[in-house]
Amino acid sequence: MNHIALPGGADPDLVRFPVDPRDRLRAWDASDEYLLRHLDETEAPLDGSVVVLGDRWGALTASLAAHTAHPPTQITDSYLAHRATELNLSRHGHTADAARLLSTRDLPPQRVDVLLVRVPKSLALLEDQLLRLAPAVHPGTVVIGTGMVTEIHTSTLQLFEAILGPTRTSLARRKARLIFCTPDQAVLAARPANPWPRRYQLPADAPLLAGRTVTNHAGIFSAERLDIGTRFLLEHLPVTQGAAHVLDLGCGNGILGLAAALANPAAELTFVDESFGAVASAEASFQDNTEGRKARFLVGDGASDLAPGSVDVILNNPPFHSYQASTDATAHRMFGGARRALRPGGELWVVGNRHLGYHVQLRRLFGNCRTVAGNPKFVILKAVKRG
Ligand SMILES: C[S@@+](CC[C@H](N)C(=O)[O-])C[C@H]1O[C@@H](n2cnc3c(N)ncnc32)[C@H](O)[C@@H]1O
């Protein structure tokens, strides 16, 4: 036995980030537990270069840190996952250097002896990351994936097969499954080229952005085409004058901020997202379409890193499905951070599905909220920060 402490049995407990005492959602699930139990029972060798891909809240990294010969490398697209991992390492008595935290955009390690994959929701992200890691994988690499049964599809297994080598799955246990893949030199050598990042041209009738091309790293929101909610906000984008500071909050590929920049050449733009891939996409899209104009690109949790009272207009299409937290909670946190970041008189513009009822939260936080436009599916809401 490797004597790996399983989440839930450990004291103190693992947490998500940001820590919310009212949050009853756990920081691990049966698939994390299944993988750790398997590594424990099979005495898997953890003495080489261990890479953990897609760890949601650091449950795998924090539990393994005491059992690997060298600090494990965690690779994730999520800023929140990195912060949670740091907290969970420290809650388990580890220093910050007990694991190496990399983003999906960082250069991956040159050699991988054990590759543990928490299967991401996005097949594209899995494809991109397996292709980026493939040069470091060798026939002796132990590759084990894990996920809930609902997250592992034939297409998931086909990716492992096409990029690394023969793949099979375990029996389901508490609705989780393991994926066992045996890297094969011939398969590794013949792997397909990485199709990411992808670029697409915006339709000729897209307001402010007709015919422009945007860059999309794997796994980001609306990576294949313009989202209809985003498009609706583009049609009603607020007009800014002079050196207004505009924040594209939860920017994805940065379409909203790019449109605001093109509409007002003097505007100062900041783009924020918790996805490393999204921020990299927004930066590439902006650079390709603005001829050397400067803007700020931040990976972070909502507007929390912006100076209070520093922003004039915030554009926001909040996340509506995410494993990171219940959607309402994320949107609510974003709205609260947006209010702090706005100067008195500053405006938050939100597009959302009609049924999500964001106006209730906005009215509670800002004391006001106006519906600027609506169609059968979406509403655009505006809340003004009062002085
Ligand atoms: C519905 S998408 C909108 C993307 C883009 N603005 C658009 O309209 O195409 C929501 C975005 O919020 C980001 N997001 C989720 N949680 C976040 C957080 N806590 N802080 C910052 N961004 C977050 C997601 O990564 C995603 O890119």
The ligand as a Tripos MOL2 file, in Angstrom:
@<TRIPOS>MOLECULE
LIG
   27    29     1     0     0
SMALL
NO_CHARGES

@<TRIPOS>ATOM
      1 C1        -20.6980   32.5850  -20.6380 C.3       1 LIG1
      2 S1        -18.9340   32.7330  -20.7730 S.3       1 LIG1
      3 C2        -18.7970   34.3200  -21.5820 C.3       1 LIG1
      4 C3        -17.5230   34.5000  -22.3550 C.3       1 LIG1
      5 C4        -17.4490   35.7820  -23.2290 C.3       1 LIG1
      6 N1        -17.6150   36.9680  -22.4280 N.3       1 LIG1
      7 C5        -18.5150   35.7340  -24.3100 C.2       1 LIG1
      8 O1        -19.5350   36.4270  -24.1340 O.co2     1 LIG1
      9 O2        -18.3320   35.0050  -25.2950 O.co2     1 LIG1
     10 C6        -18.4760   33.0500  -19.0860 C.3       1 LIG1
     11 C7        -16.9860   33.1970  -18.8520 C.3       1 LIG1
     12 O3        -16.7710   33.4300  -17.4520 O.3       1 LIG1
     13 C8        -15.5720   32.7780  -17.0670 C.3       1 LIG1
     14 N2        -15.5690   32.5790  -15.6110 N.ar      1 LIG1
     15 C9        -16.1880   31.6230  -14.8760 C.ar      1 LIG1
     16 N3        -15.9490   31.8140  -13.5650 N.ar      1 LIG1
     17 C10       -15.1680   32.9150  -13.4690 C.ar      1 LIG1
     18 C11       -14.5820   33.6200  -12.3810 C.ar      1 LIG1
     19 N4        -14.7700   33.2120  -11.1310 N.pl3     1 LIG1
     20 N5        -13.8320   34.7060  -12.6460 N.ar      1 LIG1
     21 C12       -13.6280   35.1200  -13.9270 C.ar      1 LIG1
     22 N6        -14.1600   34.4970  -14.9960 N.ar      1 LIG1
     23 C13       -14.9150   33.4110  -14.7650 C.ar      1 LIG1
     24 C14       -15.5990   31.4890  -17.8800 C.3       1 LIG1
     25 O4        -14.3060   30.9160  -17.9790 O.3       1 LIG1
     26 C15       -16.1590   31.9820  -19.2160 C.3       1 LIG1
     27 O5        -15.1280   32.3560  -20.1010 O.3       1 LIG1
@<TRIPOS>BOND
     1     1     2 1
     2     2     3 1
     3     2    10 1
     4     3     4 1
     5     4     5 1
     6     5     6 1
     7     5     7 1
     8     7     8 2
     9     7     9 1
    10    10    11 1
    11    11    12 1
    12    11    26 1
    13    12    13 1
    14    13    14 1
    15    13    24 1
    16    14    15 ar
    17    14    23 ar
    18    15    16 ar
    19    16    17 ar
    20    17    18 ar
    21    17    23 ar
    22    18    19 1
    23    18    20 ar
    24    20    21 ar
    25    21    22 ar
    26    22    23 ar
    27    24    25 1
    28    24    26 1
    29    26    27 1
@<TRIPOS>SUBSTRUCTURE
     1 LIG1         1 GROUP 0 **** ****
